[in-house]
């Protein structure tokens, strides 16, 4: 099976982000290994209380049990705008804080890299 890495930078409940999360779910269901690196606005997707947090939490739970998902968020997000470091209690369980070195490792290990909304 393939290893697919998503690099997300848009947050909120955009159609593109929703489609990326649904695609990640389908890929995992078919046995593919999925990694997500969330930075910029997408870092807020994993903050407890954010609109997308329940969806992310469900994906992370399924991925933990099957060993098919890694979710790395750049620093610690703050819904007011900007990364906050060293606040793991604000994150959905199973999300790992990281940096661009982690992004490079995920991209290097991937068979396919998808960057929704990368151009605009």
C-alpha positions in Angstrom: 0.0 0.0 0.0 1.0 3.6 -0.5 2.0 6.3 1.9 0.2 9.6 1.3 1.2 12.9 3.0 -1.2 15.8 3.2 0.3 19.2 3.8 -2.6 21.5 5.0 -2.3 25.2 5.5 -6.0 26.3 5.4 -8.1 26.0 8.5 -11.7 26.3 9.3 -14.4 24.4 7.6 -13.5 25.0 4.0 -14.7 22.6 1.3 -11.1 21.8 0.4 -10.1 21.0 3.9 -13.2 18.9 4.3 -12.4 17.0 1.1 -8.8 16.4 2.3 -10.1 15.0 5.6 -12.6 12.7 3.8 -9.9 11.5 1.4 -7.5 10.8 4.3 -10.3 8.7 5.9 -10.9 6.7 2.7 -7.2 6.1 2.1 -6.9 4.8 5.7 -10.0 2.6 5.2 -8.3 1.0 2.2 -5.1 0.3 4.1 -2.9 3.2 3.0 -0.6 4.9 5.4 -1.6 8.6 5.8 0.4 11.5 7.3 -0.9 15.0 7.8 1.3 18.0 8.4 -0.9 21.0 9.4 0.6 24.5 9.6 -0.5 28.1 9.4 -4.3 28.3 9.6 -4.6 24.5 9.5 -3.0 24.2 12.9 -6.3 25.3 14.4 -8.0 22.2 13.1 -6.7 20.2 16.0 -7.5 22.6 18.8 -10.1 21.2 21.2 -13.3 23.1 20.6 -12.6 24.0 17.0 -15.3 23.0 14.5 -13.1 20.4 12.8 -11.7 19.0 16.0 -14.2 16.1 16.3 -13.5 15.0 12.7 -9.8 15.1 13.3 -10.2 13.3 16.7 -12.1 10.5 15.0 -9.4 10.2 12.2 -6.6 10.2 14.8 -8.4 7.5 16.9 -8.9 5.2 13.9 -5.4 5.8 12.7 -3.9 5.0 16.2 -5.7 1.7 16.4 -4.7 0.6 12.9 -1.3 2.3 12.9 -2.2 4.1 9.6 -2.2 7.8 10.5 0.4 10.4 11.7 -0.9 13.9 12.4 1.8 16.5 13.0 0.9 20.2 13.7 3.5 22.9 13.5 3.9 24.3 17.0 0.8 24.7 19.2 -2.0 26.7 17.5 -4.0 29.5 19.0 -7.5 30.2 17.7 -6.8 33.9 18.1 -4.2 33.6 15.4 -0.6 32.4 15.8 1.2 29.4 17.1 1.5 28.7 20.8 4.2 26.3 21.9 4.1 23.9 24.8 0.4 23.6 25.4 -0.4 19.9 24.6 -3.6 20.0 26.6 -5.2 22.2 23.9 -4.7 19.6 21.2 -6.8 16.6 20.1 -5.3 13.5 21.7 -2.7 11.8 19.5 -1.7 14.9 17.6 2.1 15.5 17.7 3.6 19.0 17.7 6.4 19.4 15.2 8.3 21.7 12.9 9.5 21.8 9.3 12.1 19.1 9.9 9.1 16.8 10.6 7.4 18.1 7.4 10.6 17.1 5.4 10.6 13.7 7.0 7.0 13.1 6.1 7.5 14.3 2.5 10.6 12.2 2.0 8.8 9.1 3.2 5.7 9.6 1.1 4.8 8.0 -2.2 2.4 10.9 -2.9 2.2 14.4 -1.4 -1.0 16.4 -1.7 -1.1 20.1 -0.8 -4.8 21.3 -1.2 -5.2 25.0 -1.9 -1.4 25.4 -2.2 -1.8 27.8 -5.1 -4.4 30.2 -3.7 
